[in-house]
Amino acid sequence: MDRKQHIAIFTTASLPWMTGTAVNPLFRAAYLAKDGERKITLVIPWLSLKDQRLVYPNNTTFSSPSEQETYLRQWLGERIAFLSDFDIRFYPGKFAVDKRSILPVGDISEIIPDEEADIAVLEEPEHLTWFHHGKRWKTKFCIVVGIIHTNYLEYVKREKNGRFQAFFLKYVNSWVVSIYCHKVIRLSAATQDYPRSIICNVHGVNPKFLDIGKKKYEQQHRNEQAFTKGAYYIGKMVWSKGYEELLKLLRDHQKELAGLEVDLYGTGEDSDQVKEAAEKLKLMVRVHPGRDHADPLFHDYKVFLNPSTTDVVCTTTAEALAMGKIVVCANHPSNDFFKQFPNCRIYDDGNGFVEATRKALSEEPAPLTDAQRHELSWEAATKRFLRVSELNQVSAKNMEKNSSKKFASMSLNPWKNLEDASAYFHHVALGSETTRRTFGAIPGSLYPDEEQCKELGLASHMGRGGSIKITD
């Protein structure tokens, strides 16, 4: 009997940080493992206590990786109706305050033993490989699939000297993704283009939201009033997450939208400024702290307003549609997937926003069909992922290789072809602390420190190639 195909999913964040790269890879791992045909390992960052306090909400911290794993499995178990057998492993990470991101420390590909290195799924491959120094991902693994989550260029453009930074970042992203990934999946056309890429939304919706939508459908079927509240928006409260666009639309069209009431829910660095801007409007715009979108507080809202253009595929838009709501969103590539749903109302400009919002508030949402509900599910998303990544066409037998083969980075032949030479250059350059700091790496992130080695059970001795040796 052939051994099971092994898929290792590497991502850049972990719960309790409620961000897309923490939530979606966790669901992906669970649903890929559901049928038991593959061996799945989810590889997530482990943060020191100091960084946990900076990242995780409500003062949540963990004293050990096993404690955090228990938290993750409990959270997942409350949201899916099946037992999913997959492994969770941790790699050392550090939180970059300036980037508001967790960056890997050391050669995280070593977390997976060579004999299990069949397929790697890199969630945010550019993020995971900007400062990678170690084994080349394409050499370590038979197949490397990158999934592009984030529209980094759009965020960078909003910073000081943003256009120059975006120009530089565009080429760096293309460079590292091309040398480390065989295939690239872009969740939407809102991301930059990449070689060997295909556009497909391979994300689904937390089943809780579909359950809420079913209850709303039943209320509608009984001719009950399913939605008793008006319009709202939820998202991390920073200007770049749609608040700037929404408040500008409300400010510029206060007369046409007279009588409109909107509730904003979010927590973030710009909360005070958003609240101050909302108070200046003649419209009734209430600002509230962030809450879980599945909270019963949101069930009765009828209209979700989301003018954000920085998302790649907005999770909250998908959740609102799953709950049976009408969504008003911009005509933007990030919303292309949602256009197939009758409750998605697209606008092109300010006047279109006014018209779509007023119409949405005056109508009842169309009940989701079973087919539409399935399209939003993780079952459908998993099928799309397997189809576009072509992993179903790869047998475990084809993955077999000599487990004694060494994949040291320094054995790369820089003259084999242009890509090998480029990968060799990246490896050498990122092995220098000076170069790393110049390009924005966290100081001292070339290898894990003693504290990280101790917490993760890693050998403190580091090989010359920077590999992490995992102790038994």
C-alpha positions as CSV (number, residue, x, y, z in Angstrom):
1,M,0.0,0.0,0.0
2,D,1.4,3.4,-1.0
3,R,2.1,5.7,1.9
4,K,-0.1,8.8,2.4
5,Q,0.8,12.0,0.7
6,H,2.1,14.5,3.2
7,I,1.1,18.2,3.0
8,A,2.8,20.7,5.3
9,I,0.9,24.1,5.6
10,F,3.2,26.9,6.7
11,T,1.5,30.2,7.7
12,T,2.5,33.5,9.2
13,A,0.1,33.9,12.2
14,S,-1.8,31.9,14.7
15,L,-4.8,32.2,17.0
16,P,-5.8,33.9,19.2
17,W,-4.7,36.6,16.7
18,M,-7.9,36.8,14.7
19,T,-6.3,37.5,11.3
20,G,-6.9,35.7,8.0
21,T,-3.5,34.0,7.9
22,A,-4.3,32.5,11.4
23,V,-7.9,31.4,10.7
24,N,-7.9,30.2,7.1
25,P,-4.9,27.9,7.2
26,L,-6.3,26.2,10.3
27,F,-9.6,25.5,8.5
28,R,-7.6,24.4,5.4
29,A,-5.7,21.9,7.4
30,A,-8.9,20.5,9.0
31,Y,-10.7,20.1,5.8
32,L,-7.8,18.6,3.9
33,A,-7.4,16.0,6.6
34,K,-11.1,15.3,6.8
35,D,-11.2,12.3,4.5
36,G,-8.1,10.8,6.0
37,E,-6.4,10.3,2.6
38,R,-3.5,12.6,3.4
39,K,-1.2,13.4,6.3
40,I,-1.5,17.0,7.1
41,T,0.7,19.2,9.3
42,L,0.0,22.8,10.1
43,V,3.2,24.8,10.9
44,I,2.6,28.0,12.8
45,P,4.7,30.6,14.6
46,W,5.6,30.4,18.3
47,L,6.2,33.8,20.0
48,S,8.0,34.5,23.1
49,L,5.9,35.8,26.0
50,K,7.0,39.4,25.3
51,D,5.8,39.2,21.7
52,Q,2.6,37.3,22.7
53,R,1.6,40.3,24.8
54,L,2.1,42.6,21.8
55,V,0.1,40.4,19.4
56,Y,-2.6,38.4,21.2
57,P,-5.8,40.2,22.4
58,N,-7.3,40.3,25.9
59,N,-3.9,39.6,27.5
60,T,-4.0,36.0,26.3
61,T,-0.7,34.3,26.6
62,F,0.7,30.7,26.5
63,S,3.5,29.2,28.6
64,S,4.2,26.4,26.1
65,P,3.4,25.4,22.5
66,S,1.3,22.5,23.8
67,E,-0.9,24.9,25.7
68,Q,-1.4,27.0,22.5
69,E,-2.2,23.9,20.5
70,T,-4.9,22.9,23.0
71,Y,-6.4,26.4,22.6
72,L,-6.4,26.0,18.8
73,R,-8.0,22.6,18.7
74,Q,-10.7,23.7,21.2
75,W,-11.4,26.8,19.1
76,L,-11.7,24.7,15.9
77,G,-13.7,22.0,17.6
78,E,-16.4,24.6,18.5
79,R,-16.7,25.5,14.8
80,I,-16.6,22.2,12.8
81,A,-18.9,19.2,13.3
82,F,-16.2,16.5,12.6
83,L,-13.0,15.2,14.1
84,S,-10.0,16.1,12.0
85,D,-6.7,14.3,12.5
86,F,-3.8,16.6,11.6
87,D,-0.6,17.6,13.3
88,I,0.4,21.0,14.6
89,R,4.1,22.0,14.8
90,F,5.6,25.4,15.7
91,Y,8.5,27.4,14.2
92,P,10.3,30.2,16.0
93,G,8.9,33.6,15.1
94,K,9.4,37.2,16.2
95,F,6.9,40.1,16.0
96,A,8.1,43.1,13.8
97,V,6.4,46.1,15.4
98,D,7.0,48.3,12.4
99,K,5.4,45.8,10.0
100,R,2.7,44.6,12.4
101,S,3.7,41.1,11.3
102,I,5.3,37.9,12.6
103,L,8.5,37.0,10.8
104,P,10.1,33.6,10.8
105,V,13.4,33.0,12.6
106,G,16.0,30.5,11.2
107,D,15.3,27.9,8.5
108,I,11.7,27.0,9.2
109,S,11.6,24.4,6.4
110,E,13.6,22.2,8.8
111,I,10.5,21.8,11.0
112,I,9.4,19.0,8.5
113,P,11.8,16.0,8.3
114,D,13.2,15.3,4.8
115,E,11.3,12.0,4.6
116,E,8.0,13.8,5.0
117,A,8.8,16.7,2.6
118,D,6.3,15.9,-0.1
119,I,4.3,19.1,-0.5
120,A,4.6,22.5,1.1
121,V,1.8,25.0,1.1
122,L,3.2,28.5,1.9
123,E,0.4,30.8,3.1
124,E,1.8,34.2,2.2
125,P,5.0,32.9,0.4
126,E,6.5,36.3,0.0
127,H,6.2,37.0,3.7
128,L,7.7,33.6,4.6
129,T,10.6,33.9,2.2
130,W,11.7,37.6,2.3
131,F,14.4,36.8,4.8
132,H,14.7,33.0,4.3
133,H,18.2,31.6,4.7
134,G,18.5,27.8,4.6
135,K,17.4,25.0,2.4
136,R,15.8,26.0,-0.8
137,W,12.1,25.3,-0.6
138,K,11.9,23.8,-4.1
139,T,14.8,21.4,-3.3
140,K,13.5,20.4,0.1
141,F,9.9,19.7,-1.1
142,C,8.7,18.0,-4.3
143,I,6.0,20.6,-4.8
144,V,5.7,24.0,-3.2
145,V,2.4,25.9,-3.6
146,G,2.2,29.5,-2.6
147,I,-1.1,31.2,-1.7
148,I,-1.2,35.0,-1.9
149,H,-3.3,36.4,0.9
150,T,-2.3,40.0,1.1
151,N,-2.2,43.1,-1.1
152,Y,1.0,44.4,0.3
153,L,1.6,46.9,-2.5
154,E,-1.7,48.7,-1.6
155,Y,-0.7,49.0,2.0
156,V,2.8,50.2,1.3
157,K,1.5,52.9,-1.2
158,R,-0.3,54.6,1.7
159,E,3.0,55.0,3.7
160,K,5.6,57.8,3.3
161,N,7.5,57.4,0.0
162,G,4.9,54.7,-0.6
163,R,5.2,54.6,-4.4
164,F,8.9,54.0,-4.4
165,Q,8.6,51.3,-1.7
166,A,5.8,49.6,-3.6
167,F,7.9,49.6,-6.8
168,F,10.8,47.9,-4.9
169,L,8.5,45.5,-3.0
170,K,6.8,44.4,-6.2
171,Y,10.1,43.1,-7.6
172,V,11.3,41.6,-4.4
173,N,8.0,39.7,-4.0
174,S,8.1,38.4,-7.6
175,W,11.8,37.3,-7.0
176,V,11.4,35.3,-3.9
177,V,8.1,33.7,-4.9
178,S,9.4,32.6,-8.3
179,I,12.6,31.0,-6.8
180,Y,10.8,29.3,-3.9
181,C,7.3,28.2,-5.4
182,H,6.4,25.8,-8.2
183,K,2.8,27.1,-8.3
184,V,1.1,30.2,-7.0
185,I,-2.6,30.7,-6.2
186,R,-3.8,34.3,-6.0
187,L,-7.1,34.6,-4.1
188,S,-8.2,37.4,-6.4
189,A,-6.8,39.8,-9.1
190,A,-6.4,42.4,-6.4
191,T,-2.9,41.1,-5.7
192,Q,0.1,41.7,-7.8
193,D,0.7,39.3,-10.7
194,Y,3.2,36.5,-10.3
195,P,4.8,34.0,-12.6
196,R,3.1,30.6,-12.8
197,S,0.1,32.0,-10.9
198,I,-3.6,31.3,-11.2
199,I,-6.5,33.3,-9.7
200,C,-8.9,31.2,-7.5
201,N,-10.6,31.9,-4.1
202,V,-9.5,28.8,-2.1
203,H,-11.0,30.1,1.1
204,G,-14.3,29.2,2.7
205,V,-16.5,30.5,5.5
206,N,-16.5,29.4,9.1
207,P,-19.4,26.9,9.3
208,K,-20.9,29.0,12.1
209,F,-21.9,31.7,9.7
210,L,-23.6,29.2,7.3
211,D,-25.6,27.9,10.3
212,I,-26.7,31.5,11.1
213,G,-27.7,31.9,7.5
214,K,-29.8,28.7,7.6
215,K,-31.7,30.0,10.6
216,K,-32.4,33.3,8.9
217,Y,-33.6,31.4,5.8
218,E,-36.0,29.4,8.0
219,Q,-37.3,32.7,9.5
220,Q,-37.9,34.1,6.0
221,H,-39.6,30.9,5.0
222,R,-42.0,31.3,7.9
223,N,-42.7,34.9,6.7
224,E,-41.1,36.2,9.9
225,Q,-39.0,39.4,10.0
226,A,-35.5,38.0,9.9
227,F,-33.6,41.3,9.9
228,T,-34.6,44.0,12.3
229,K,-31.5,46.2,12.2
230,G,-30.0,48.4,9.4
231,A,-26.4,48.9,8.3
232,Y,-23.1,48.1,9.9
233,Y,-19.4,47.5,9.2
234,I,-16.9,45.4,11.1
235,G,-13.1,45.3,10.7
236,K,-9.8,46.1,12.3
237,M,-10.1,49.8,13.1
238,V,-7.2,51.2,11.0
239,W,-7.8,53.6,8.2
240,S,-6.5,51.3,5.5
241,K,-9.1,48.6,6.3
242,G,-12.0,50.5,4.7
243,Y,-12.8,53.1,7.3
244,E,-11.2,55.9,5.3
245,E,-13.3,55.1,2.2
246,L,-16.5,54.5,4.2
247,L,-16.4,57.7,6.2
248,K,-15.5,59.7,3.1
249,L,-18.5,58.3,1.3
250,L,-20.8,59.1,4.3
251,R,-19.3,62.6,4.6
252,D,-19.7,63.4,0.9
253,H,-23.3,62.1,0.6
254,Q,-24.8,63.1,3.9
255,K,-27.7,64.9,2.2
256,E,-28.6,62.0,0.0
257,L,-28.3,59.5,2.9
258,A,-30.2,61.6,5.4
259,G,-31.7,59.4,8.2
260,L,-29.1,56.6,7.6
261,E,-27.8,55.0,10.8
262,V,-24.6,53.0,10.7
263,D,-22.8,51.0,13.4
264,L,-19.0,50.5,13.1
265,Y,-17.3,47.7,15.1
266,G,-13.6,47.4,15.4
267,T,-10.5,47.8,17.6
268,G,-7.2,49.1,16.3
269,E,-4.5,51.8,16.3
270,D,-6.8,54.4,14.6
271,S,-9.9,53.8,16.8
272,D,-9.8,57.3,18.4
273,Q,-9.4,59.0,15.0
274,V,-12.2,57.0,13.5
275,K,-14.5,57.9,16.4
276,E,-13.6,61.6,16.1
277,A,-14.3,61.6,12.3
278,A,-17.6,59.8,12.8
279,E,-18.7,62.4,15.4
280,K,-18.3,65.2,12.9
281,L,-20.9,63.7,10.5
282,K,-24.5,64.8,10.6
283,L,-25.5,61.2,10.1
284,M,-25.9,58.8,13.1
285,V,-22.6,56.8,13.0
286,R,-21.9,54.9,16.1
287,V,-18.5,53.5,16.9
288,H,-18.2,50.3,19.0
289,P,-15.3,48.1,20.1
290,G,-14.5,45.0,18.0
291,R,-16.4,41.8,18.5
292,D,-16.6,38.3,16.9
293,H,-18.6,38.6,13.7
294,A,-20.6,35.5,14.8
295,D,-21.8,37.3,17.9
296,P,-25.6,37.3,18.1
297,L,-25.4,41.1,18.2
298,F,-24.8,41.0,14.4
299,H,-27.4,38.4,13.4
300,D,-30.2,40.9,12.9
301,Y,-28.4,43.4,10.7
302,K,-29.6,43.4,7.2
303,V,-26.9,45.4,5.3
304,F,-23.2,45.1,5.5
305,L,-21.3,48.1,4.0
306,N,-17.8,47.3,2.9
307,P,-16.0,49.9,0.6
308,S,-12.5,48.5,1.4
309,T,-10.2,48.2,-1.6
310,T,-7.1,46.9,0.3
311,D,-8.4,43.3,0.8
312,V,-7.7,40.4,-1.5
313,V,-10.9,38.5,-0.6
314,C,-12.6,40.0,2.4
315,T,-13.5,37.4,5.0
316,T,-16.2,39.6,6.6
317,T,-17.9,40.0,3.3
318,A,-18.1,36.3,2.8
319,E,-19.3,35.9,6.4
320,A,-22.1,38.5,5.9
321,L,-23.3,36.8,2.7
322,A,-23.2,33.4,4.5
323,M,-25.5,34.9,7.2
324,G,-28.0,35.9,4.5
325,K,-27.3,39.7,4.5
326,I,-27.1,42.1,1.7
327,V,-23.5,43.4,1.1
328,V,-22.7,46.7,-0.5
329,C,-19.2,46.7,-1.8
330,A,-17.0,48.4,-4.4
331,N,-16.5,47.3,-8.0
332,H,-13.0,46.0,-7.3
333,P,-11.1,42.8,-8.2
334,S,-11.2,41.7,-4.5
335,N,-15.0,41.4,-4.8
336,D,-15.1,39.5,-8.1
337,F,-15.9,36.1,-6.3
338,F,-18.9,37.7,-4.6
339,K,-20.5,39.0,-7.7
340,Q,-22.2,35.6,-8.3
341,F,-24.4,36.1,-5.2
342,P,-27.6,38.0,-5.7
343,N,-27.2,39.7,-2.3
344,C,-23.9,41.3,-3.4
345,R,-24.6,44.9,-4.6
346,I,-21.7,46.5,-6.4
347,Y,-21.1,50.2,-6.9
348,D,-18.7,52.2,-9.1
349,D,-18.7,55.6,-7.5
350,G,-20.2,57.7,-4.7
351,N,-23.6,58.0,-6.4
352,G,-23.7,54.3,-7.0
353,F,-22.9,53.7,-3.3
354,V,-25.9,55.9,-2.3
355,E,-28.2,54.1,-4.7
356,A,-27.0,50.6,-3.6
357,T,-27.3,51.4,0.1
358,R,-30.7,53.0,-0.1
359,K,-32.0,50.1,-2.2
360,A,-30.5,47.5,0.1
361,L,-32.1,49.0,3.1
362,S,-35.5,49.1,1.4
363,E,-35.5,45.4,0.3
364,E,-35.3,42.0,1.9
365,P,-32.3,39.8,1.2
366,A,-32.8,37.0,-1.3
367,P,-32.6,33.6,0.5
368,L,-29.4,31.7,-0.3
369,T,-29.9,28.5,-2.4
370,D,-28.1,25.3,-1.4
371,A,-25.7,25.7,-4.3
372,Q,-24.8,29.2,-3.2
373,R,-24.4,28.2,0.4
374,H,-22.1,25.3,-0.7
375,E,-20.0,27.7,-2.8
376,L,-19.2,29.7,0.3
377,S,-18.3,26.6,2.3
378,W,-14.8,25.1,3.2
379,E,-15.9,21.9,1.4
380,A,-16.1,23.8,-1.9
381,A,-13.0,25.8,-1.1
382,T,-11.0,22.6,-0.5
383,K,-12.1,21.1,-3.8
384,R,-11.1,24.4,-5.6
385,F,-7.7,24.2,-3.9
386,L,-7.0,20.6,-4.9
387,R,-8.2,21.3,-8.4
388,V,-6.0,24.4,-9.1
389,S,-3.0,23.1,-7.2
390,E,-3.3,19.8,-9.2
391,L,-2.3,17.9,-6.0
392,N,-4.9,15.2,-6.8
393,Q,-2.9,14.3,-9.8
394,V,0.2,13.6,-7.8
395,S,0.5,10.2,-6.2
396,A,2.5,9.5,-3.0
397,K,4.6,7.1,-5.0
398,N,5.8,9.9,-7.1
399,M,6.8,11.8,-4.0
400,E,9.2,9.1,-2.8
401,K,12.9,10.1,-2.8
402,N,16.0,8.9,-1.1
403,S,15.6,10.0,2.5
404,S,19.4,10.0,3.0
405,K,19.8,12.7,0.4
406,K,21.1,15.9,1.8
407,F,19.6,19.2,0.7
408,A,22.1,21.6,2.1
409,S,21.7,25.1,0.6
410,M,25.4,25.4,-0.1
411,S,25.2,22.5,-2.5
412,L,23.2,24.5,-4.9
413,N,24.9,24.9,-8.3
414,P,24.6,28.7,-9.0
415,W,25.3,28.1,-12.7
416,K,22.8,25.5,-13.4
417,N,20.3,28.0,-14.7
418,L,19.3,31.6,-14.0
419,E,16.8,30.6,-11.3
420,D,19.3,28.5,-9.4
421,A,21.8,31.4,-9.6
422,S,19.1,33.8,-8.3
423,A,18.2,31.5,-5.4
424,Y,21.9,31.1,-4.6
425,F,22.3,34.9,-4.5
426,H,19.3,35.2,-2.2
427,H,20.7,32.5,0.1
428,V,24.1,34.2,0.4
429,A,22.8,37.7,0.8
430,L,20.3,36.8,3.5
431,G,23.1,35.0,5.4
432,S,24.6,38.4,6.3
433,E,23.2,40.2,9.3
434,T,24.1,43.5,7.7
435,T,22.2,42.7,4.5
436,R,19.2,41.4,6.5
437,R,19.0,44.6,8.5
438,T,19.3,46.7,5.4
439,F,16.3,45.0,3.9
440,G,14.2,45.2,7.1
441,A,14.7,41.9,8.9
442,I,14.5,41.8,12.7
443,P,18.0,42.0,14.2
444,G,19.1,38.6,15.4
445,S,16.6,36.6,13.4
446,L,19.0,34.6,11.4
447,Y,18.9,31.8,14.0
448,P,16.6,31.2,17.0
449,D,17.9,32.5,20.3
450,E,18.4,30.3,23.4
451,E,14.9,31.1,24.8
452,Q,13.2,30.0,21.5
453,C,15.3,26.8,21.3
454,K,14.4,25.9,24.9
455,E,10.7,26.6,24.5
456,L,10.4,24.6,21.2
457,G,12.8,21.8,22.1
458,L,15.2,22.8,19.3
459,A,18.9,21.9,19.6
460,S,20.9,25.0,20.4
461,H,23.7,23.9,18.1
462,M,23.1,25.4,14.6
463,G,24.6,23.9,11.5
464,R,26.7,26.1,9.2
465,G,23.8,26.2,6.8
466,G,21.5,27.6,9.4
467,S,19.4,24.6,9.7
468,I,17.3,23.9,12.9
469,K,17.8,20.5,14.3
470,I,14.7,19.2,16.1
471,T,15.4,17.2,19.2
472,D,13.4,14.2,20.2
